[in-house]
């Protein structure tokens, strides 16, 4: 399914003849405030480069800085999935290149970009100099507007987990944070009746644990939810878990953590271009781990190659 593509902006796979204007945005609140420790080292590392750095305390100030950039400029975001989620609409509307310096909690976008676990100095070097490749983006239309996403759009149980994770103890990070939230949400499990259409055809109707749509292989801080998902294949991947009680959901979690959940008869996945989800009651939503207002009707679609992003070039499976 994956298609090989050329870099955007006339860039070769090795380097461009003319580097784009580059702005480094640091979110000091990422990773529960630990990202602020990068401020001085980043300023030192950027000396002698053409890149400039802005520390943004609010989403509004970050958006204003992005709107000052010309189309084709590069925005290097120092933050996590949540930071990216808030800034993605502006990056897309301004037609900017996106690079990532991962310093968040979940970092599933960083994983899919091939950056997770790299020293920040190496990640910065790639962000400043590596080419940008066309990258697919998901887009969810719901009762409160339209939300683009890079990694995942969660509906149901896993969206409720994302919201609960924000209430977790501050010392919890990464996967333990999501495990804490998952166990708490299982204790308060609520069945949700849904009707799901995939690419215009009825795929499921009845009680479901969750209905997710992924653009990356992982979500929830590295859970291998959709191993076949690719950022540049022109498709999304839906992931549906049917009816589960508390014990069933608890038993399924270890399978999800080790990538064996797709063997379960009530779990299904596959490539898709659109997913429509309907329910009589509002459903919890989360985009890239960031909770959204609940909605009864959600339509998810893919925007192939809509985002030029600095990442590893995906190879055809």
C-alpha distance (Angstrom), angle and dihedral (degrees) to the residues before:
residue distance angle dihedral
X1 . . .
X2 3.79 . .
X3 3.79 116.8 .
X4 3.78 124.5 -154.2
X5 3.79 113.0 -124.6
X6 3.77 137.5 -176.0
X7 3.82 123.2 -113.7
X8 3.78 117.1 -92.4
X9 3.78 128.3 -113.3
X10 3.81 92.6 37.7
X11 3.81 91.6 -69.7
X12 3.78 121.4 153.7
X13 3.78 121.4 -135.6
X14 3.80 90.2 -103.3
X15 3.79 104.6 41.8
X16 3.77 143.6 -38.5
X17 3.77 126.5 -106.0
X18 3.78 89.9 -129.6
X19 3.77 121.8 26.8
X20 3.81 115.8 -135.1
X21 3.79 121.6 -116.1
X22 3.80 106.0 -84.3
X23 3.80 130.2 -150.7
X24 3.80 121.8 -175.7
X25 3.81 112.5 -152.3
X26 3.80 116.4 -164.3
X27 3.79 118.9 -163.1
X28 3.82 102.9 -158.4
X29 3.81 90.5 -168.6
X30 3.83 95.0 61.3
X31 3.81 117.4 114.3
X32 3.81 90.3 20.8
X33 3.81 91.3 -56.7
X34 3.80 97.7 -48.6
X35 3.82 90.7 113.6
X36 3.82 88.4 71.2
X37 3.81 87.8 75.7
X38 3.81 88.1 71.3
X39 3.79 94.1 63.2
X40 3.81 99.3 91.0
X41 3.85 96.2 35.7
X42 3.82 90.4 49.9
X43 3.78 92.8 49.7
X44 3.80 89.3 51.3
X45 3.83 93.5 46.4
X46 3.80 92.5 50.8
X47 3.81 94.6 54.2
X48 3.77 109.5 115.5
X49 3.81 93.3 21.7
X50 3.78 128.1 103.9
X51 3.80 91.2 -123.0
X52 3.78 120.9 104.3
X53 3.79 126.0 -153.9
X54 3.79 132.4 -139.1
X55 3.81 125.2 -173.0
X56 3.80 107.0 -147.0
X57 3.79 119.4 -160.7
X58 3.81 94.2 -178.8
X59 3.79 137.8 36.2
X60 3.81 89.4 -121.9
X61 3.80 93.0 57.1
X62 3.81 91.5 47.5
X63 3.79 91.3 49.9
X64 3.81 90.8 49.5
X65 3.81 90.7 52.6
X66 3.81 90.7 50.3
X67 3.80 92.7 49.0
X68 3.81 89.2 57.5
X69 3.82 90.4 62.0
X70 3.81 121.3 92.9
X71 3.83 120.4 -121.6
X72 3.78 110.3 -80.2
X73 3.80 94.3 29.3
X74 3.79 117.5 131.1
X75 3.80 123.2 -114.8
X76 3.80 113.0 -161.1
X77 3.80 106.4 -162.2
X78 3.79 115.9 -157.6
X79 3.78 101.7 -161.4
X80 3.77 142.9 65.6
X81 3.79 139.6 -80.9
X82 3.79 91.7 -68.4
X83 3.79 92.8 54.1
X84 3.80 90.4 49.5
X85 3.78 91.8 48.4
X86 3.79 92.7 55.8
X87 3.81 93.8 46.5
X88 3.81 100.1 38.6
X89 3.84 96.4 89.2
X90 3.81 90.9 55.8
X91 3.81 93.4 43.9
X92 3.81 89.2 53.4
X93 3.80 96.8 43.4
X94 3.82 91.8 48.2
X95 3.84 90.9 46.6
X96 3.80 93.0 -127.5
X97 3.78 130.9 162.1
X98 3.80 113.0 -113.0
X99 3.79 126.1 -141.6
X100 3.79 125.6 172.7
X101 3.77 134.5 -143.6
X102 3.81 99.2 -170.8
X103 3.79 116.0 -137.8
X104 3.79 103.7 138.4
X105 3.79 137.0 104.3
X106 3.80 106.0 -105.9
X107 3.82 100.3 26.6
X108 3.82 95.5 -178.7
X109 3.79 91.1 143.4
X110 3.81 88.6 52.4
X111 3.79 89.2 52.5
X112 3.78 92.2 52.5
X113 3.82 90.7 45.9
X114 3.82 90.0 54.9
X115 3.81 93.2 -114.6
X116 3.78 104.9 106.8
X117 3.78 112.8 117.9
X118 3.80 95.4 13.9
X119 3.81 118.6 130.0
X120 3.79 107.7 -100.4
X121 3.80 90.8 -118.1
X122 3.80 91.2 58.7
X123 3.80 91.9 44.6
X124 3.81 89.1 51.3
X125 3.80 92.3 50.4
X126 3.81 89.7 53.9
X127 3.79 92.0 45.2
X128 3.80 91.6 54.7
X129 3.80 100.9 41.2
X130 3.81 113.4 17.7
X131 3.83 121.1 98.3
X132 3.80 123.1 -100.8
X133 3.80 117.3 -120.0
X134 3.81 127.5 -158.4
X135 3.79 107.8 -95.1
X136 3.79 129.7 -169.2
X137 3.80 119.9 -119.1
X138 3.79 129.6 -161.1
X139 3.78 122.3 -138.0
X140 3.80 126.8 -160.8
X141 3.81 122.2 -160.7
X142 3.81 113.1 -160.8
X143 3.79 140.7 154.3
X144 3.79 92.6 -75.5
X145 3.79 100.9 46.1
X146 3.79 139.3 -78.5
X147 3.80 124.1 -47.1
X148 3.81 125.1 -169.4
X149 3.79 119.5 -152.6
X150 3.79 138.2 -174.4
X151 3.80 103.3 -159.9
X152 3.81 114.2 18.9
X153 3.78 149.2 -12.8
X154 3.81 110.4 -152.6
X155 3.80 124.9 -162.0
X156 3.80 122.8 -174.3
X157 3.79 126.6 -8.0
X158 3.81 98.1 7.8
X159 3.81 91.2 48.7
X160 3.81 88.7 52.5
X161 3.81 87.8 50.9
X162 3.83 89.9 54.5
X163 3.80 90.8 53.7
X164 3.79 92.8 46.6
X165 3.83 90.7 48.3
X166 3.80 88.4 64.5
X167 3.81 87.1 61.9
X168 3.82 93.9 51.3
X169 3.82 122.5 116.4
X170 3.80 110.4 -77.4
X171 3.81 92.8 -123.1
X172 3.82 91.2 63.1
X173 3.81 113.8 94.2
X174 3.80 137.8 177.5
X175 3.79 119.1 -16.0
X176 3.85 96.5 -3.2
X177 3.80 87.9 59.9
X178 3.80 91.2 56.4
X179 3.82 92.9 43.0
X180 3.81 89.9 54.7
X181 3.79 90.2 49.9
X182 3.82 92.3 45.4
X183 3.80 93.8 54.1
X184 3.79 91.2 47.4
X185 3.81 91.5 49.6
X186 3.82 92.6 48.2
X187 3.79 88.4 56.8
X188 3.83 88.4 56.0
X189 3.82 95.6 38.0
X190 3.81 116.5 163.4
X191 3.83 123.5 -169.2
X192 3.82 113.5 -126.1
X193 3.79 124.3 -158.7
X194 3.80 111.8 -142.8
X195 3.77 141.5 171.9
X196 3.81 114.3 -149.3
X197 3.79 128.6 -166.7
X198 3.81 118.9 -171.9
X199 3.81 115.2 -161.8
X200 3.80 89.2 -16.0
X201 3.82 97.0 -51.5
X202 3.79 126.0 107.5
X203 3.80 106.0 -105.3
X204 3.80 103.6 167.1
X205 3.80 141.5 1.2
X206 3.78 124.5 -178.4
X207 3.81 141.1 47.4
X208 3.81 113.5 -17.8
X209 3.78 136.2 179.6
X210 3.80 93.8 -145.3
X211 3.79 143.6 -23.4
X212 3.81 110.9 -150.3
X213 3.78 131.5 177.2
X214 3.79 116.4 -154.8
X215 3.77 134.6 -167.3
X216 3.81 93.2 179.0
X217 3.82 130.8 51.7
X218 3.82 93.2 -115.9
X219 3.77 140.9 40.7
X220 3.80 136.2 168.5
X221 3.82 92.9 50.8
X222 3.78 99.0 -46.2
X223 3.80 106.0 -26.8
X224 3.85 105.1 151.9
X225 3.80 93.9 -130.4
X226 3.84 99.9 152.7
X227 3.82 108.6 16.9
X228 3.82 91.8 178.9
X229 3.82 94.9 55.9
X230 3.82 115.8 117.1
X231 3.79 130.9 -171.3
X232 3.80 95.1 -138.9
X233 3.81 107.6 35.9
X234 3.81 96.0 96.0
X235 3.82 92.4 -115.7
X236 3.78 142.4 87.1
X237 3.82 126.0 -139.9
X238 3.80 123.3 -128.2
X239 3.80 120.8 -147.8
X240 3.79 119.2 -166.0
X241 3.78 128.2 -177.7
X242 3.80 112.9 -168.1
X243 3.79 129.5 -153.8
X244 3.81 114.4 -20.5
X245 3.77 130.6 165.2
X246 3.79 122.9 -150.0
X247 3.80 94.8 -85.7
X248 3.79 92.2 43.9
X249 3.79 92.4 49.9
X250 3.79 90.8 47.3
X251 3.82 90.8 51.2
X252 3.80 92.0 48.1
X253 3.81 95.4 54.4
X254 3.84 95.7 74.7
X255 3.81 88.3 50.6
X256 3.80 90.4 53.8
X257 3.79 91.8 48.6
X258 3.80 92.4 55.4
X259 3.81 96.7 37.2
X260 3.82 96.1 -109.4
X261 3.81 97.0 112.6
X262 3.81 93.8 98.7
X263 3.81 89.0 70.6
X264 3.80 89.9 65.9
X265 3.81 112.4 102.3
X266 3.82 92.1 -134.4
X267 3.80 94.7 53.2
X268 3.79 122.0 79.3
X269 3.78 136.4 172.3
X270 3.78 140.1 173.4
X271 3.80 144.7 145.3
X272 3.78 119.0 -71.4
X273 3.78 143.4 167.3
X274 3.80 97.5 -153.9
X275 3.80 135.9 18.7
X276 3.82 123.6 -170.2
X277 3.80 119.2 -165.5
X278 3.79 124.3 -171.8
X279 3.79 131.9 -178.9
X280 3.79 137.7 166.7
X281 3.83 89.6 -131.1
X282 3.81 126.7 48.9
X283 3.80 112.5 -90.6
X284 3.83 125.1 -142.2
X285 3.81 111.9 -109.1
X286 3.80 134.5 -164.5
X287 3.80 130.6 175.9
X288 3.81 116.7 -157.9
X289 3.80 88.1 -16.4
X290 3.82 94.0 -52.1
X291 3.83 113.8 120.0
X292 3.81 117.9 -122.9
X293 3.79 129.6 -167.6
X294 3.80 112.7 -78.0
X295 3.79 118.7 -99.4
X296 3.81 138.3 -172.1
X297 3.80 95.3 -146.3
X298 3.81 125.8 41.4
X299 3.79 128.9 173.8
X300 3.80 118.3 -169.7
X301 3.80 123.4 -168.5
X302 3.79 137.5 171.1
X303 3.80 124.8 -115.4
X304 3.82 102.1 -158.5
X305 3.79 115.3 -140.3
X306 3.81 92.6 -12.1
X307 3.81 95.6 140.0
X308 3.82 126.7 55.5
X309 3.80 103.0 -146.9
X310 3.80 136.0 174.2
X311 3.79 104.9 -120.2
X312 3.76 142.8 119.0
X313 3.78 111.0 -64.2
X314 3.82 106.3 -110.4
X315 3.77 117.7 -126.0
X316 3.80 123.7 -142.3
X317 3.83 109.2 -96.2
